[in-house]
Structure formats: structure tokens, C-alpha cells
Amino acid sequence: MKYRVLGKTGLKVSILGFGGIPIRRVSEREAVAVVNRALDLG
């Protein structure tokens, strides 16, 4: 996995992320489908 430094914090973070807040606005079934699709796509 590739990492980058986050601004001036010095923290190394992965360049790939998945925001979790919007996923709370859908049903659990839909959320699971979205996560599984993301995993399928690599």
C-alpha cells in the first residue's frame, strides 16, 4: 500500500480511503453491498 504525509502533521496515511459517514445514511444491506463492491474492484 502506498502512503503519503498528511499536510504538516508528519502523519503517514494511505493514499486509498473509504469515507464512512455517508454509508450511515443507507440501510445495512446497501452498506454491505457497497463495501463488497469496493472489495471486488480491488
Protein Blocks (a to p, Z undefined) as FASTA:
>chain_A
ZZddehjnopacdfbdcdfklmmmpcfklmmmmmmmmmmnZZ
